[in-house]
Amino acid sequence: MNKHTPRPWRTIESTNTTMRTVVGPDFLGQGYIADVNGEANARLIAAAPELLQLVKDMREAFYVKGTRKALLAVMERSKSVMEKAEGREG
């Protein structure tokens, strides 16, 4: 299985004015992800690696660690990831 471009992903202006470009940390090397129609769509795609990691961490907190404290810590972190995906990060 191929690995995806390392995070963090972010959006930048595209040469096409109706699009946004999603890039990884090494944009000038191999960091191009996609040109996406619309800012909201681009933000959601840019947050994908962090959202995936969050789901993995939630599963581990619930199934492996099995503690309320572990799950609550991941849930608290989820707030900032969702804010990033929705364009509300501070």
N, C-alpha and C positions, 0 to 999 in steps of 0.2 A: 504494500500500500504506500503510495506517495504521501509525503508530508506536505501540509500547506505552508505557505509563506509565513515565517515567524511573525509574531505580534510585536509591537502594537501596529494595528492598521489604522489609517486615517484617510480623510478625504481632502482632496485638493481641487482647485479649479481645473477644468478640462479645456482643451482647445475648442471643443464644441460647447457653445454657450448654454445649451439645454441639458448638458450632462455634467456629472461630477466624476472625478477619477478616484478610485480607491487604491491606495498604495500601502506597502509594508515599509519597514524601517530602512530597507536598502533600495529605495526607489530607483536610483540611478544604476543599480546593478540588476538584481532580479526581483525587485520589489513591486512591479506593476501587478495589480490584481484585476481591475476591470474598470471600464467606463460604464457608468450607471445613470439611468434617466431619473433625475430628481434627487434633491438633497436628502430627504427622509429615507429613501431607499439606500442611498450611499452610506448614510450613518449606520443603518441597520446592518449592512454587509460589513462595514468596517468594525463593528462590534462583535461579529461572528466568532472570532477566536476566543474572545473573553467570555462570551455566552456559552460556548462549548466547554471551556474550562470550568465555568460555574456549575454546569450540569454534572460534570464529572466529580467535582468537589462535593456537590450535594449528595450524589449517590454514595460516595465514600463516607461522608459524615453520617448518613443514615444506615447504610448496610455494613460498613466496616467498623467505624468508631462507635456507632449506635448510641451516641449521647445527644441529649438536647442541646448542650453547650456547643458541641461541634456544629450541629445543624444551624443553630441560631447565628453563629459566627459567619457561616457561609451566606445565610439569608441576609445578614446585615451588609455584607459585601455586595450582594446582588443589587442593592439600591443604586450604587454608583455606576454599575455596568448598565442597568436599565436607563439611567439618566443620560449616559453617553449615547446609547442607541437611539434615544428620543430627542437628542440635541439639547438637553437641559443641564449638561455638566457645568460645574462652576469654575 
